[in-house]
Amino acid sequence: MMTFARLARISHEKLHSLGRDRFLVLTGREACLAGWLNVAARCRELVVAQNPHHFLSQTESFPDALRDATNSGFFATFESFCSFEQAEHLLVENQQPLADTEQDAGRTALQDLESLARCRSDSA
């Protein structure tokens, strides 16, 4: 979750909105699986704000999107976009490795997502 959140921030800073949204979906999925629903909600909010027709906008929440069988193809596409191993490699390439802060995972991910939101308002 933290790895994908950091990559979403990096993509946003490099003006790669498609990559940003893909990493936000991956962050949200991992956040749901780990029980960090506030992180998943923030990911959904950021994606839908930028793209109101995104498949995440068709349900009330990120967990609902995961449970909706019609979205399984979308999530499979995102999973094939970047594996966790690839994501870790991308962080190292961008000189942004994560410290081992598993107990603060949600807070770490939210900090990256809030940084992403600040970057958007600064550039607007």
C-alpha positions in Angstrom: 0.0 0.0 0.0 2.7 2.5 1.0 4.8 1.6 -2.1 1.9 2.2 -4.5 0.9 5.4 -2.7 4.5 6.7 -3.1 4.4 5.8 -6.8 1.1 7.6 -7.2 2.8 10.7 -5.7 5.8 10.4 -8.0 3.6 9.9 -11.0 1.6 13.0 -10.1 4.8 15.1 -9.7 6.0 13.9 -13.1 2.6 14.8 -14.6 1.7 11.2 -15.5 -2.0 11.3 -14.6 -2.7 7.9 -16.0 0.0 6.2 -14.0 -1.1 8.2 -10.9 -4.6 6.9 -11.2 -3.4 3.3 -11.8 -1.2 3.5 -8.7 -4.1 5.0 -6.7 -6.3 2.1 -7.6 -3.5 -0.3 -6.6 -3.0 1.6 -3.3 -6.8 1.5 -2.6 -7.0 -2.2 -3.3 -4.1 -2.9 -1.0 -5.5 -0.6 1.6 -8.8 -2.4 1.6 -7.1 -5.8 1.9 -5.0 -4.4 4.9 -8.0 -2.8 6.6 -7.0 0.8 6.0 -10.4 1.9 4.7 -9.6 5.6 5.2 -6.6 5.3 2.8 -8.9 3.5 0.3 -11.5 6.2 0.6 -8.9 8.9 -0.1 -7.6 7.0 -3.1 -11.1 6.7 -4.5 -11.8 10.4 -3.8 -8.6 11.5 -5.7 -9.3 9.3 -8.7 -13.0 10.2 -9.0 -12.2 14.0 -8.6 -10.0 13.8 -11.6 -12.1 11.4 -13.6 -15.8 11.3 -12.6 -16.5 8.5 -15.1 -13.9 6.2 -13.6 -15.2 2.7 -12.7 -14.7 3.6 -9.0 -17.4 6.2 -9.3 -20.0 3.5 -10.0 -20.1 2.3 -6.4 -20.4 4.0 -3.0 -16.9 3.0 -1.7 -13.7 1.3 -2.6 -14.7 -1.9 -0.8 -18.0 -1.9 -2.8 -16.0 -1.7 -6.0 -13.8 -4.6 -5.0 -16.9 -6.7 -4.2 -18.7 -5.8 -7.4 -18.0 -8.8 -9.8 -18.3 -6.5 -12.8 -15.1 -4.8 -11.8 -13.0 -7.9 -11.6 -11.6 -7.3 -15.1 -10.6 -3.7 -14.2 -8.8 -4.8 -11.1 -7.0 -7.6 -13.1 -5.8 -5.0 -15.5 -4.4 -2.9 -12.8 -2.7 -5.8 -11.1 -0.9 -6.6 -14.4 0.1 -2.9 -14.8 2.6 -3.2 -11.9 3.5 -6.0 -9.5 4.6 -5.3 -6.0 8.2 -6.3 -7.0 8.1 -3.9 -10.0 6.8 -1.2 -7.7 9.7 -1.7 -5.2 12.1 -1.5 -8.1 10.6 1.7 -9.4 11.0 3.3 -5.9 14.6 2.4 -5.9 15.1 3.8 -9.4 13.5 7.0 -8.3 15.6 7.1 -5.1 12.5 7.0 -2.9 12.7 3.7 -1.0 10.4 3.4 2.0 11.6 3.0 5.6 10.3 -0.1 7.4 7.3 1.5 9.2 4.7 -1.2 9.0 2.9 0.0 12.1 2.5 3.4 10.6 1.5 2.2 7.1 -1.8 4.0 6.9 -0.3 7.3 8.1 2.6 6.9 5.7 0.3 6.3 2.8 -2.0 9.1 3.7 1.0 11.5 3.9 1.9 10.7 0.3 -1.7 11.1 -0.8 -2.0 14.4 1.0 1.2 15.5 -0.6 -0.4 14.5 -4.0 -3.4 16.6 -3.2 -1.3 19.6 -2.3 0.7 19.3 -5.5 -2.6 19.4 -7.5 -3.8 22.6 -5.7 -0.4 24.2 -6.1 -0.4 23.6 -9.8 -4.1 24.7 -10.3 
